[in-house]
Amino acid sequence: MYRNLEAIQNLPKGTEHFLADIHGEHEAFRHILKNASGNIKRKVNEIFGNTMRESEIRQLCSLIYYPEQKLQYIKNSETNLNDFYNITLHQLVSVCQSVSSKYTRSKVRKALPKDFAYIIEELLHESLQEYNKQAYFNRIIETIVSTGRADEFICAMCNLIQRLSIDQLHILGDIFDRGPGAHIIMDTLCNYHNFDIQWGNHDALWMGAAAGNDCCIANVLRLTLRYGNLATLEDGYGINLVPLAAFAMETYANDPCHYFGPQLEKDDTRHSQKTRRLIAQMHKAISIIQFKLEAAMIDSRPEWQMEDRKLLEYIDFKRKTFVRNGNEYAMRDCNFPTVDPAAPYKLTPEEQELVNKLHHSFSVSDKLNKHIQCLFSHGCMYGIFNSNLLFHASVPLNADGSLKEVDINGERFKGRALLDKIGIVLRSAFNSDTCEKERKFAVDYYWYLWCGKDSPLFDKSKMTTFERYFLEDKTTHTEEKGYYYKLRDDEKVCDMILNSFGVSGRHRHIINGHVPVR
């Protein structure tokens, strides 16, 4: 056993693949998995760079990425299909031999498709240079073609190459929001062979919504409407948006909702003008409800010191201005039919009824619950792999670069202990054995993780949602980042953080998410 482990240690390290801030872009995500961020093309170039033209290499790579679609295209134009099959199958075997060479036979065997496991294993471990074996090898290929199973075999080989090209997939947070297919990404991950997730602030928001946090539910709905991704909620998770649509159409019937239209690509054809108008009404309706719900949360958790985020009370409805701390700002929208100036944070009976219906819809979504369980079973606040420290956004720091102590329910934590404690709190929201008081705090804490200034997933002075929607003055939109973002380029600070997490090694790194790139 010892010698076997020693031998395995001498194998090349499997390829680790790091992805962050996917944000619902399922097509790009799937493409990246299929091509292993260019790793497969590099392999093909290494093997055939001197014997194949660039156009032929591109065609082979395209076949590996999308075998079903590419085969159909080739079969419609190829004049000698048997010749194509023979050449292609030999090429795929060579690529598969290369990507599997860093693994033990046992590990490769477990990855083989059942229908072709024996044949592929034979082909992978035969040498094309050995004359005595070459006829045997060729005969296997000929039999696959002659029995009409070449297409199936090619697809199986291509999928195997994709799988072996990535040994472990690391997702550094923010699977949800913005793009149209977060539910499709989660379906893909739930069936993926080896992955881990470091939760991001957008993931925590959806986890909180599934846990029953109404502030999180309102934010999820607002962001989904902002980017026009109704299919994620309705088709992906079965969330009933009819009550929200009915309420918005009635309440904001005469409101143009200019600043609440969905942010769509210029060539977007998913939504008609009528649908965009309805989305804008729904978007504004849930935003106002969100501000009211958040004010109640802030009042119930004074220890979070977020009173400065209660902003509806500073609206001067007569003059259509926002007045605070002696400063006056013009409001670009001052139509608030559900806001009572005397009690600005009180939900109307219709709003409360809508919140109850939305809460129920999230709580009974089996698909959402399945995906949240996947986030828990494969996820955590941080991960340590091969001398790499992975987390989504930050580790809260003081101005001098030392670890900042953060209060969680009356106890103070910093660094690794802080992230460990947060992980325990988040899981307790879904644990039936948790006492009601602790569970209530855990459910509430999801919202703090989303926008609290000492949240390792946010780490900014404030989230200026209200200001961005309603105030013209862009100086009010500023969100000052925490000290981690200012000091993370300091080698001494990075070494201190790595030491505090017990990460050692000559080539250790901190790998962050929270940096979405278009």
C-alpha positions in Angstrom: 0.0 0.0 0.0 2.8 2.4 1.0 4.7 1.8 -2.3 1.5 2.3 -4.3 0.8 5.6 -2.7 4.4 6.6 -3.3 4.1 5.7 -6.9 0.9 7.8 -7.2 2.7 10.8 -5.7 5.1 10.7 -8.6 2.3 11.1 -11.2 1.8 14.6 -12.7 -0.7 16.6 -10.7 -4.2 16.6 -12.2 -5.5 19.8 -13.9 -7.3 22.1 -11.5 -9.8 24.5 -13.1 -10.7 27.8 -11.4 -13.9 29.7 -12.3 -15.4 32.7 -10.6 -18.4 35.0 -11.0 -20.2 32.9 -13.5 -23.4 34.9 -12.8 -25.9 32.7 -14.7 -24.0 32.7 -18.0 -24.7 29.0 -18.6 -23.7 28.9 -22.3 -20.2 30.4 -21.6 -19.9 28.2 -18.5 -20.6 25.0 -20.5 -18.3 26.0 -23.3 -15.4 26.6 -20.8 -16.0 23.2 -19.3 -16.0 21.6 -22.7 -12.8 23.1 -23.9 -11.2 23.2 -20.4 -10.3 26.9 -21.0 -8.2 26.0 -24.0 -6.4 23.1 -22.3 -7.8 20.5 -24.8 -6.6 22.6 -27.8 -3.1 22.8 -26.3 -3.1 19.0 -26.0 -4.2 18.6 -29.6 -1.5 21.0 -30.8 1.2 19.1 -28.8 0.2 15.8 -30.5 -0.7 16.9 -34.0 0.9 20.4 -34.4 3.5 19.0 -36.9 1.2 16.7 -38.8 -2.1 18.5 -39.1 -3.1 21.9 -40.6 -4.6 24.5 -38.3 -8.0 24.1 -39.9 -7.9 20.4 -39.2 -6.9 21.0 -35.6 -9.8 23.4 -35.2 -12.2 20.9 -36.6 -10.9 18.1 -34.3 -11.2 20.4 -31.3 -14.7 21.5 -32.3 -15.7 17.8 -32.5 -14.3 17.2 -29.0 -16.2 20.1 -27.6 -19.6 19.5 -29.4 -19.5 15.9 -30.8 -23.2 15.5 -31.5 -23.6 18.8 -33.4 -20.3 18.6 -35.2 -20.9 15.0 -36.3 -24.2 16.0 -37.9 -22.5 18.8 -39.8 -19.7 16.6 -41.0 -22.0 13.8 -42.1 -23.9 16.2 -44.3 -20.8 17.2 -46.1 -18.3 14.3 -45.9 -18.0 12.2 -49.0 -16.0 9.3 -47.5 -17.5 8.7 -44.1 -15.7 5.4 -43.3 -12.4 7.2 -44.0 -13.4 10.0 -41.7 -14.4 7.6 -38.9 -11.1 5.7 -39.1 -8.9 8.7 -39.1 -10.9 10.5 -36.4 -11.1 7.5 -34.0 -7.4 7.1 -34.2 -6.9 10.8 -33.4 -9.3 10.7 -30.5 -7.6 7.7 -29.0 -4.3 9.6 -29.1 -5.8 12.7 -27.4 -7.4 10.5 -24.8 -4.2 8.7 -24.1 -2.5 12.0 -23.5 -5.1 13.5 -21.2 -5.4 10.2 -19.2 -1.7 9.7 -18.8 -1.5 11.6 -15.5 -4.0 9.4 -13.8 -3.8 5.9 -12.4 -5.6 3.1 -14.4 -8.1 2.8 -11.5 -9.1 6.4 -11.7 -9.4 6.3 -15.5 -11.4 3.1 -15.3 -14.0 4.8 -13.1 -14.4 7.6 -15.6 -15.1 5.3 -18.6 -18.6 5.2 -20.1 -20.2 1.9 -19.3 -21.1 1.0 -22.9 -17.6 1.2 -24.2 -15.5 0.8 -21.0 -13.7 -2.4 -22.1 -12.9 -1.2 -25.6 -11.7 2.2 -24.5 -9.5 0.7 -21.8 -7.9 -1.7 -24.4 -7.3 1.2 -26.8 -5.9 3.5 -24.2 -3.2 1.0 -23.1 -2.1 -0.2 -26.4 0.9 1.2 -28.2 0.4 2.3 -31.8 4.2 1.8 -32.3 4.2 -1.9 -31.6 3.7 -3.8 -34.9 2.2 -6.9 -33.2 -0.5 -4.7 -31.5 -1.2 -2.4 -34.5 -3.4 -4.9 -36.3 -5.4 -5.6 -33.2 -5.9 -1.9 -32.6 -7.0 -1.3 -36.2 -9.4 -4.2 -36.1 -11.1 -2.8 -33.0 -11.6 0.5 -34.9 -12.9 -1.2 -38.0 -15.4 -3.2 -35.9 -16.7 -0.1 -34.3 -17.3 1.5 -37.7 -18.7 -1.6 -39.4 -21.3 -2.2 -36.6 -22.6 1.3 -37.0 -21.6 2.5 -33.6 -19.0 5.0 -34.7 -21.1 8.0 -33.8 -21.8 6.7 -30.3 -18.2 5.8 -29.7 -16.9 9.2 -30.9 -19.3 11.0 -28.6 -18.2 8.8 -25.7 -14.6 9.4 -26.4 -15.1 13.2 -26.7 -17.0 13.3 -23.4 -14.3 11.3 -21.8 -11.6 13.7 -23.0 -13.6 16.6 -21.6 -13.9 14.9 -18.3 -10.2 13.8 -18.0 -9.0 17.3 -19.0 -10.3 18.7 -15.7 -9.4 16.8 -12.6 -11.0 19.2 -10.2 -13.3 22.2 -10.8 -13.1 25.1 -8.3 -16.0 27.6 -8.3 -15.1 30.7 -6.5 -18.6 32.0 -5.9 -21.4 33.9 -7.6 -23.2 31.3 -9.7 -26.5 33.2 -9.5 -27.9 36.5 -10.9 -27.4 38.6 -14.0 -27.2 35.9 -16.6 -30.3 33.8 -17.7 -29.3 30.3 -16.7 -28.1 29.9 -13.1 -30.4 26.9 -12.7 -28.8 25.3 -15.7 -25.4 25.8 -14.3 -26.5 24.3 -11.0 -27.9 21.3 -12.9 -24.5 20.8 -14.6 -22.6 21.1 -11.3 -24.9 18.6 -9.5 -23.9 16.0 -12.1 -20.2 17.0 -12.3 -17.6 14.5 -11.3 -15.4 16.5 -9.0 -15.9 20.1 -7.8 -16.0 22.4 -4.9 -17.7 25.8 -4.3 -16.6 28.8 -2.3 -19.8 30.7 -1.7 -20.2 34.2 -3.1 -22.5 37.1 -2.0 -25.0 36.3 -4.7 -25.0 32.6 -3.8 -25.7 33.6 -0.1 -28.6 35.7 -1.3 -30.3 32.8 -3.0 -29.5 30.5 0.0 -31.1 33.1 2.2 -34.2 33.2 0.0 -34.5 29.5 0.1 -34.2 29.7 3.9 -37.2 32.0 4.1 -35.5 35.4 4.5 -38.0 37.9 2.9 -35.3 40.6 2.4 -33.2 38.0 0.4 -36.3 37.0 -1.5 -37.0 40.6 -2.5 -33.4 41.2 -3.6 -33.4 38.0 -5.6 -36.6 39.1 -7.4 -35.3 42.6 -7.9 -32.0 41.4 -9.5 -33.8 38.9 -11.6 -36.2 41.6 -12.9 -33.4 44.0 -13.4 -31.7 41.7 -15.9 -34.9 40.4 -17.4 -34.3 36.7 -16.3 -37.8 35.7 -15.5 -37.2 32.2 -16.9 -34.7 31.4 -14.1 -37.4 32.0 -11.5 -40.5 30.7 -13.4 -39.1 27.8 -15.5 -36.0 27.0 -13.5 -37.5 27.1 -10.0 -41.2 27.3 -10.5 -41.6 30.6 -8.6 -45.1 32.0 -9.2 -44.7 35.6 -10.4 -48.3 36.2 -11.2 -49.2 37.8 -7.9 -46.3 40.2 -8.3 -47.3 41.0 -11.9 -50.9 41.6 -10.9 -50.0 43.9 -8.0 -47.5 45.9 -10.1 -49.8 46.4 -13.0 -52.5 47.8 -10.7 -50.3 49.8 -8.4 -48.0 51.3 -11.1 -50.5 51.4 -14.0 -49.9 55.1 -14.6 -46.2 55.1 -13.7 -43.7 55.0 -16.6 -41.1 53.4 -14.4 -38.4 54.8 -16.6 -35.5 53.8 -14.4 -36.7 50.2 -13.8 -36.6 48.7 -17.3 -34.6 45.5 -17.7 -30.9 45.8 -18.5 -30.8 43.8 -21.8 -28.3 43.4 -24.6 -29.1 45.6 -27.6 -29.9 42.6 -29.8 -32.1 41.0 -27.1 -35.2 39.5 -28.6 -36.6 37.6 -25.6 -39.0 40.3 -24.4 -41.5 42.4 -26.3 -42.1 46.0 -25.4 -45.2 45.0 -23.5 -43.2 42.5 -21.5 -40.5 45.0 -20.8 -43.1 47.5 -19.5 -44.5 44.8 -17.1 -41.0 43.9 -15.9 -40.3 47.6 -15.1 -43.5 47.8 -13.1 -42.7 44.6 -11.2 -39.1 45.8 -10.7 -40.2 49.0 -9.1 -42.8 47.3 -7.0 -40.4 44.8 -5.4 -37.8 47.4 -4.9 -40.0 49.5 -2.7 -41.1 46.4 -0.8 -37.4 45.5 -0.4 -36.6 48.9 1.2 -39.5 48.4 3.7 -38.5 44.8 4.6 -34.9 45.8 5.0 -35.9 48.7 7.4 -37.7 46.2 9.6 -34.6 43.9 9.5 -32.4 46.8 10.5 -34.6 47.7 13.4 -34.6 44.1 14.6 -30.8 43.8 14.5 -29.4 47.1 15.9 -26.0 45.3 16.5 -25.5 45.4 12.7 -25.4 49.2 12.8 -27.1 49.7 9.5 -29.5 52.4 10.4 -28.0 54.6 7.7 -29.6 52.3 5.1 -33.2 53.4 6.1 -33.7 56.1 3.5 -37.4 56.4 2.7 -37.9 58.7 5.7 -35.7 61.4 4.1 -37.9 61.9 1.0 -39.6 65.3 0.8 -42.6 64.3 -1.3 -43.9 67.8 -1.8 -40.6 69.2 -3.2 -39.5 65.9 -4.8 -36.1 66.0 -3.1 -34.1 63.8 -0.8 -32.9 65.7 2.3 -30.4 64.3 4.7 -27.6 65.7 7.0 -28.3 69.1 5.7 -27.8 68.1 2.1 -30.5 68.2 -0.6 -30.5 66.0 -3.7 -32.8 66.0 -6.7 -34.9 62.8 -7.1 -35.4 61.5 -10.6 -38.5 59.6 -9.6 -40.8 60.5 -6.7 -43.9 58.4 -7.4 -44.4 56.2 -4.3 -48.1 55.2 -4.2 -47.5 52.6 -1.4 -45.3 54.8 0.8 -47.1 56.7 3.6 -44.8 59.7 4.6 -46.0 59.3 8.2 -45.0 55.6 8.3 -42.8 55.1 5.2 -41.7 51.6 6.1 -45.1 50.1 6.8 -46.2 47.5 4.2 -49.7 48.0 2.8 -52.1 45.1 3.3 -51.7 44.3 -0.4 -47.9 44.3 -0.1 -47.9 42.1 2.9 -50.2 39.6 1.2 -47.8 39.6 -1.8 -44.8 39.0 0.5 -46.6 36.0 2.0 -47.3 34.5 -1.4 -43.7 35.0 -2.6 -42.4 33.5 0.6 -44.5 30.4 0.1 -43.5 30.0 -3.5 -39.8 30.0 -2.6 -40.3 27.6 0.4 -42.0 24.9 -1.7 -39.5 25.0 -4.7 -38.1 21.4 -4.8 -35.6 22.4 -7.5 -34.3 25.3 -5.5 -34.0 23.2 -2.4 -32.0 20.6 -4.3 -29.6 23.2 -5.7 -29.1 24.8 -2.2 -28.3 21.3 -0.8 -25.7 21.0 -3.6 -24.2 24.3 -2.5 -23.9 23.0 1.0 -22.6 19.5 0.2 -19.9 20.9 -2.1 -19.4 24.3 -0.7 -18.0 26.4 2.2 -16.8 30.0 2.8 -13.3 29.1 1.8 -11.2 26.2 0.5 -7.5 25.1 0.8 -6.2 23.0 -2.1 -2.5 22.4 -3.0 -1.2 25.4 -1.1 -3.9 27.6 -2.6 -6.3 29.6 -0.4 -9.7 30.1 -2.1 -12.4 32.4 -1.1 -14.9 34.7 -2.9 -14.4 38.2 -1.8 -12.3 39.1 1.3 -11.0 38.5 4.7 -11.9 41.6 6.7 -8.9 43.6 7.7 -8.0 46.7 9.9 -6.3 49.7 8.4 -2.9 48.4 9.6 -3.4 45.1 7.7 -4.2 43.0 10.8 -7.2 40.7 10.9 -10.4 42.5 11.9 -12.6 41.1 14.6 -16.2 40.9 13.6 -19.2 40.4 15.9 -21.5 37.5 15.2 -24.4 37.2 17.6 -22.4 38.5 20.5 -19.2 36.7 19.9 -16.1 38.1 18.1 -14.2 36.3 15.4 -11.5 37.1 12.8 -9.7 35.4 9.9 -10.2 31.7 9.5 -12.3 31.4 12.7 -14.6 34.1 11.3 -15.2 32.2 8.0 -15.6 28.9 9.9 -18.2 30.5 12.2 -20.1 31.9 9.3 -20.2 28.5 7.6 -21.7 27.0 10.8 -24.3 29.8 11.1 -25.4 29.4 7.4 -25.8 25.6 7.8 -27.8 26.0 11.0 -30.6 27.8 9.1 -31.4 24.5 7.4 -30.8 22.3 10.4 -34.0 21.0 12.0 -32.2 20.5 15.3 -31.3 24.2 15.6 -33.3 26.0 18.3 -35.8 28.6 17.0 -33.8 31.6 18.3 -30.5 30.5 16.7 -32.3 29.5 13.5 -33.9 32.9 13.3 -30.6 34.6 13.6 -29.1 32.3 10.9 -31.9 33.1 8.5 -31.5 36.8 9.2 -27.7 36.7 8.8 -27.9 35.7 5.1 -29.1 39.2 4.4 -26.2 40.7 6.4 -23.8 38.6 4.4 -25.3 40.1 1.2 -24.8 43.8 2.2 -23.3 44.2 5.7 -20.1 46.2 5.9 -18.2 43.6 7.8 -19.4 40.7 5.7 -16.5 38.8 4.1 -18.7 38.4 1.0 -19.3 42.1 0.6 -16.9 44.2 2.7 -18.0 47.7 1.6 -19.2 50.7 3.5 -22.8 50.3 2.2 -24.9 49.0 -0.7 -26.3 52.1 -2.4 -29.3 50.5 -4.1 -31.8 53.3 -3.3 -29.3 56.0 -4.4 -28.6 54.3 -7.7 -32.3 54.1 -8.5 -33.6 57.4 -7.3 -30.8 60.0 -6.9 -29.2 61.9 -9.8 -26.1 62.9 -7.9 -23.6 60.1 -8.6 -21.5 61.0 -5.6 -24.2 59.3 -3.5 -23.6 56.0 -5.4 -20.1 55.5 -4.0 -19.5 52.2 -2.1 -16.1 52.4 -0.3 -14.3 49.1 -0.3 -12.9 47.5 2.8 -9.2 47.4 3.7 -8.7 43.9 2.2 -9.2 45.3 -1.3 -6.7 48.1 -0.6 -4.0 45.9 0.9 -4.2 42.6 -0.9 -1.3 43.6 -3.2 1.0 43.9 -0.2 3.0 40.7 0.0 3.3 40.9 3.8 -0.4 41.1 4.2 -0.9 38.1 1.9 1.6 36.1 3.9 -0.1 37.0 7.1 -3.5 35.9 5.8 -2.0 32.6 4.4 -0.3 31.9 7.7 -3.5 32.6 9.6 -5.3 29.9 7.5 -2.4 27.5 7.9 -1.5 27.5 4.2 2.1 26.5 3.6 4.2 25.7 0.6 6.8 27.5 -1.6 4.3 28.5 -4.2 1.2 29.3 -2.1 -1.4 31.7 -3.4 -4.6 33.5 -2.5 -7.2 33.0 -5.3 -10.2 35.3 -5.2 -13.5 35.7 -7.0 -15.7 38.8 -6.8 -14.2 40.3 -9.9 -16.8 39.9 -12.7 -15.5 40.5 -16.2 -17.7 41.1 -19.2 
